[in-house]
Amino acid sequence: MVLLVLGVLLFAGVHLIPSLAPGVKSAWLGRLGQGGYKGTFSLLLLAAFALIIVGWRSAQVTHVYLPSAALHAPALALLIIAFLLMVVAQRKSHLRRLVRHPQLTGVLLWGVAHLLLNGDSRSLVLFGGMTLWALLEIVAINRRDGIWIKEDAPGWGAELLTLAITVIVVGVIVYIHPWIAGMPVH
């Protein structure tokens, strides 16, 4: 479980530096330049993912609470919305005019949905940790960036393409989930 906790903390810490510690980012950029900054940022994230994966697979699971079967369908709906928001974060969309941080909001919903579906200790660490990070990141970025300037919305053809991409992403995730998490999506 220690590796999982370290991985989540490393992931969150590296991502929080630009919004909570801009001086650290500036010093990092000053010493390493743009390429060095991006390279070390990426390497630290790869290390975080490695710790999370190894920590997830090696953690001794203890059950903390029993998820309600009645929340299974709503949790799956939240997951679909989460992936839609993650796709929207990479594209122009009408939703980007409603949700300031679609990627982070998607991670937040992804985490909440998994907490509704899983009541074990490692799920609390991973999904609870990622949910808290996303929420903290949203608040920190809003404080740093100030007023939200909304971009123009695209045509409806772009929205249909966004939905098609989301369907493909969800299909791929459902297919590879057993290899990622060790359990299929029911």
C-alpha positions as a LaTeX table, in Angstrom:
\begin{tabular}{lrrr}
\hline
Residue & $x$ (\AA) & $y$ (\AA) & $z$ (\AA) \\
\hline
Met1 & 0.00 & 0.00 & 0.00 \\
Val2 & 2.97 & 2.32 & 0.62 \\
Leu3 & 3.90 & 2.32 & $-3.08$ \\
Leu4 & 0.33 & 3.19 & $-4.06$ \\
Val5 & 0.24 & 6.11 & $-1.60$ \\
Leu6 & 3.65 & 7.34 & $-2.81$ \\
Gly7 & 2.50 & 7.12 & $-6.44$ \\
Val8 & $-0.68$ & 9.12 & $-5.81$ \\
Leu9 & 1.25 & 11.71 & $-3.79$ \\
Leu10 & 3.94 & 12.03 & $-6.47$ \\
Phe11 & 1.31 & 12.38 & $-9.22$ \\
Ala12 & $-0.61$ & 15.03 & $-7.28$ \\
Gly13 & 2.51 & 16.85 & $-6.11$ \\
Val14 & 4.03 & 17.19 & $-9.56$ \\
His15 & 0.73 & 18.43 & $-11.01$ \\
Leu16 & 0.17 & 20.92 & $-8.17$ \\
Ile17 & 3.56 & 22.63 & $-8.55$ \\
Pro18 & 2.51 & 25.02 & $-11.38$ \\
Ser19 & $-0.63$ & 26.20 & $-9.56$ \\
Leu20 & 0.44 & 26.13 & $-5.91$ \\
Ala21 & 4.20 & 26.68 & $-6.16$ \\
Pro22 & 4.90 & 28.85 & $-9.22$ \\
Gly23 & 8.28 & 29.81 & $-7.73$ \\
Val24 & 9.35 & 26.16 & $-7.77$ \\
Lys25 & 8.25 & 25.88 & $-11.38$ \\
Ser26 & 10.15 & 29.05 & $-12.30$ \\
Ala27 & 13.32 & 27.79 & $-10.60$ \\
Trp28 & 12.91 & 24.42 & $-12.31$ \\
Leu29 & 12.50 & 26.15 & $-15.69$ \\
Gly30 & 15.45 & 28.45 & $-14.98$ \\
Arg31 & 17.77 & 25.56 & $-14.22$ \\
Leu32 & 16.65 & 23.10 & $-16.88$ \\
Gly33 & 14.98 & 25.18 & $-19.59$ \\
Gln34 & 11.61 & 24.37 & $-21.18$ \\
Gly35 & 12.73 & 20.99 & $-22.55$ \\
Gly36 & 14.35 & 19.95 & $-19.28$ \\
Tyr37 & 11.30 & 21.01 & $-17.31$ \\
Lys38 & 8.92 & 19.06 & $-19.54$ \\
Gly39 & 11.27 & 16.07 & $-19.57$ \\
Thr40 & 11.64 & 15.83 & $-15.80$ \\
Phe41 & 7.92 & 16.54 & $-15.34$ \\
Ser42 & 7.16 & 13.61 & $-17.68$ \\
Leu43 & 9.69 & 11.31 & $-16.00$ \\
Leu44 & 8.24 & 12.08 & $-12.58$ \\
Leu45 & 4.75 & 11.29 & $-13.88$ \\
Leu46 & 5.96 & 8.01 & $-15.38$ \\
Ala47 & 7.50 & 7.15 & $-12.01$ \\
Ala48 & 4.18 & 8.03 & $-10.33$ \\
Phe49 & 2.27 & 5.76 & $-12.72$ \\
Ala50 & 4.76 & 2.94 & $-12.13$ \\
Leu51 & 4.36 & 3.33 & $-8.36$ \\
Ile52 & 0.57 & 3.41 & $-8.69$ \\
Ile53 & 0.46 & 0.29 & $-10.88$ \\
Val54 & 2.90 & $-1.72$ & $-8.76$ \\
Gly55 & 1.29 & $-0.42$ & $-5.57$ \\
Trp56 & $-2.21$ & $-1.31$ & $-6.80$ \\
Arg57 & $-1.22$ & $-4.83$ & $-7.77$ \\
Ser58 & 0.79 & $-5.50$ & $-4.59$ \\
Ala59 & $-1.53$ & $-3.88$ & $-2.03$ \\
Gln60 & $-3.19$ & $-6.13$ & 0.48 \\
Val61 & $-6.89$ & $-5.39$ & 0.04 \\
Thr62 & $-9.10$ & $-4.82$ & 3.06 \\
His63 & $-12.77$ & $-4.01$ & 2.70 \\
Val64 & $-13.77$ & $-0.72$ & 4.29 \\
Tyr65 & $-17.42$ & $-0.50$ & 3.19 \\
Leu66 & $-19.87$ & $-2.44$ & 1.04 \\
Pro67 & $-20.85$ & $-0.52$ & $-2.11$ \\
Ser68 & $-24.58$ & $-0.35$ & $-2.76$ \\
Ala69 & $-25.79$ & $-2.35$ & $-5.75$ \\
Ala70 & $-28.34$ & 0.44 & $-6.35$ \\
Leu71 & $-25.48$ & 2.82 & $-7.16$ \\
His72 & $-23.94$ & 0.60 & $-9.84$ \\
Ala73 & $-25.87$ & 2.06 & $-12.80$ \\
Pro74 & $-25.49$ & 5.70 & $-11.67$ \\
Ala75 & $-21.75$ & 5.11 & $-11.16$ \\
Leu76 & $-21.42$ & 3.73 & $-14.69$ \\
Ala77 & $-23.30$ & 6.78 & $-16.01$ \\
Leu78 & $-20.86$ & 9.01 & $-14.11$ \\
Leu79 & $-17.97$ & 7.16 & $-15.75$ \\
Ile80 & $-19.38$ & 7.80 & $-19.22$ \\
Ile81 & $-19.79$ & 11.49 & $-18.40$ \\
Ala82 & $-16.24$ & 11.52 & $-16.99$ \\
Phe83 & $-14.80$ & 10.14 & $-20.22$ \\
Leu84 & $-16.91$ & 12.56 & $-22.28$ \\
Leu85 & $-15.41$ & 15.43 & $-20.27$ \\
Met86 & $-11.90$ & 14.05 & $-20.74$ \\
Val87 & $-12.46$ & 13.97 & $-24.51$ \\
Val88 & $-14.01$ & 17.46 & $-24.41$ \\
Ala89 & $-10.85$ & 18.72 & $-22.68$ \\
Gln90 & $-8.94$ & 18.00 & $-25.90$ \\
Arg91 & $-11.47$ & 19.57 & $-28.28$ \\
Lys92 & $-13.61$ & 22.67 & $-28.71$ \\
Ser93 & $-17.09$ & 21.96 & $-27.42$ \\
His94 & $-20.27$ & 23.54 & $-26.10$ \\
Leu95 & $-19.51$ & 21.69 & $-22.85$ \\
Arg96 & $-16.27$ & 23.67 & $-22.49$ \\
Arg97 & $-18.46$ & 26.75 & $-22.15$ \\
Leu98 & $-20.25$ & 25.10 & $-19.19$ \\
Val99 & $-17.35$ & 23.33 & $-17.47$ \\
Arg100 & $-14.19$ & 25.37 & $-16.91$ \\
His101 & $-11.94$ & 22.37 & $-16.26$ \\
Pro102 & $-13.36$ & 19.40 & $-18.19$ \\
Gln103 & $-10.27$ & 17.19 & $-17.74$ \\
Leu104 & $-10.12$ & 17.72 & $-13.98$ \\
Thr105 & $-13.89$ & 17.46 & $-13.63$ \\
Gly106 & $-13.71$ & 14.20 & $-15.57$ \\
Val107 & $-11.04$ & 12.86 & $-13.20$ \\
Leu108 & $-13.16$ & 13.96 & $-10.24$ \\
Leu109 & $-16.24$ & 12.13 & $-11.59$ \\
Trp110 & $-14.08$ & 9.09 & $-12.49$ \\
Gly111 & $-12.83$ & 8.95 & $-8.91$ \\
Val112 & $-16.27$ & 9.39 & $-7.34$ \\
Ala113 & $-17.76$ & 6.72 & $-9.61$ \\
His114 & $-15.04$ & 4.26 & $-8.64$ \\
Leu115 & $-15.60$ & 5.02 & $-4.95$ \\
Leu116 & $-19.28$ & 4.20 & $-5.47$ \\
Leu117 & $-18.31$ & 0.89 & $-7.07$ \\
Asn118 & $-15.44$ & $-0.20$ & $-4.80$ \\
Gly119 & $-15.22$ & $-0.21$ & $-1.02$ \\
Asp120 & $-11.70$ & $-1.52$ & $-0.49$ \\
Ser121 & $-8.65$ & 0.21 & 0.98 \\
Arg122 & $-6.62$ & 0.48 & $-2.21$ \\
Ser123 & $-9.60$ & 2.00 & $-4.05$ \\
Leu124 & $-9.95$ & 4.59 & $-1.30$ \\
Val125 & $-6.28$ & 5.51 & $-1.68$ \\
Leu126 & $-6.24$ & 5.65 & $-5.49$ \\
Phe127 & $-9.69$ & 7.00 & $-6.34$ \\
Gly128 & $-10.08$ & 9.08 & $-3.19$ \\
Gly129 & $-6.61$ & 10.54 & $-3.69$ \\
Met130 & $-7.21$ & 11.37 & $-7.35$ \\
Thr131 & $-10.60$ & 12.91 & $-6.52$ \\
Leu132 & $-9.09$ & 15.12 & $-3.83$ \\
Trp133 & $-6.22$ & 16.10 & $-6.15$ \\
Ala134 & $-8.64$ & 17.07 & $-8.96$ \\
Leu135 & $-10.75$ & 19.15 & $-6.60$ \\
Leu136 & $-7.71$ & 20.90 & $-5.12$ \\
Glu137 & $-6.29$ & 21.50 & $-8.60$ \\
Ile138 & $-9.54$ & 23.08 & $-9.82$ \\
Val139 & $-9.59$ & 25.47 & $-6.86$ \\
Ala140 & $-5.87$ & 26.30 & $-7.21$ \\
Ile141 & $-6.09$ & 26.96 & $-10.95$ \\
Asn142 & $-9.19$ & 29.14 & $-10.51$ \\
Arg143 & $-7.36$ & 31.22 & $-7.89$ \\
Arg144 & $-4.27$ & 31.49 & $-10.08$ \\
Asp145 & $-6.01$ & 32.25 & $-13.40$ \\
Gly146 & $-8.86$ & 34.47 & $-12.20$ \\
Ile147 & $-11.71$ & 35.28 & $-14.57$ \\
Trp148 & $-12.80$ & 32.51 & $-16.92$ \\
Ile149 & $-12.75$ & 33.59 & $-20.55$ \\
Lys150 & $-14.97$ & 31.24 & $-22.50$ \\
Glu151 & $-13.98$ & 30.16 & $-25.98$ \\
Asp152 & $-16.30$ & 30.08 & $-28.97$ \\
Ala153 & $-18.32$ & 26.91 & $-29.38$ \\
Pro154 & $-17.88$ & 24.79 & $-32.51$ \\
Gly155 & $-20.58$ & 23.63 & $-34.87$ \\
Trp156 & $-22.74$ & 20.65 & $-34.07$ \\
Gly157 & $-20.75$ & 18.41 & $-36.41$ \\
Ala158 & $-17.77$ & 18.79 & $-34.06$ \\
Glu159 & $-20.02$ & 17.83 & $-31.14$ \\
Leu160 & $-21.12$ & 14.67 & $-32.92$ \\
Leu161 & $-17.47$ & 13.81 & $-33.57$ \\
Thr162 & $-16.74$ & 14.38 & $-29.86$ \\
Leu163 & $-19.52$ & 11.94 & $-28.96$ \\
Ala164 & $-18.18$ & 9.38 & $-31.45$ \\
Ile165 & $-14.67$ & 9.68 & $-30.00$ \\
Thr166 & $-16.12$ & 9.25 & $-26.51$ \\
Val167 & $-17.93$ & 6.06 & $-27.54$ \\
Ile168 & $-14.66$ & 4.68 & $-28.93$ \\
Val169 & $-12.70$ & 5.67 & $-25.81$ \\
Val170 & $-15.29$ & 4.07 & $-23.51$ \\
Gly171 & $-15.27$ & 0.92 & $-25.65$ \\
Val172 & $-11.47$ & 0.69 & $-25.50$ \\
Ile173 & $-11.47$ & 1.27 & $-21.72$ \\
Val174 & $-14.12$ & $-1.42$ & $-21.17$ \\
Tyr175 & $-12.07$ & $-3.81$ & $-23.31$ \\
Ile176 & $-8.70$ & $-3.18$ & $-21.62$ \\
His177 & $-10.03$ & $-2.70$ & $-18.07$ \\
Pro178 & $-9.39$ & $-6.35$ & $-17.09$ \\
Trp179 & $-5.70$ & $-5.93$ & $-17.96$ \\
Ile180 & $-5.40$ & $-2.54$ & $-16.27$ \\
Ala181 & $-7.33$ & $-3.21$ & $-13.06$ \\
Gly182 & $-7.47$ & $-6.97$ & $-12.96$ \\
Met183 & $-11.27$ & $-7.04$ & $-13.17$ \\
Pro184 & $-13.79$ & $-6.63$ & $-15.99$ \\
Val185 & $-16.41$ & $-3.89$ & $-16.16$ \\
His186 & $-19.75$ & $-5.55$ & $-15.43$ \\
\hline
\end{tabular}
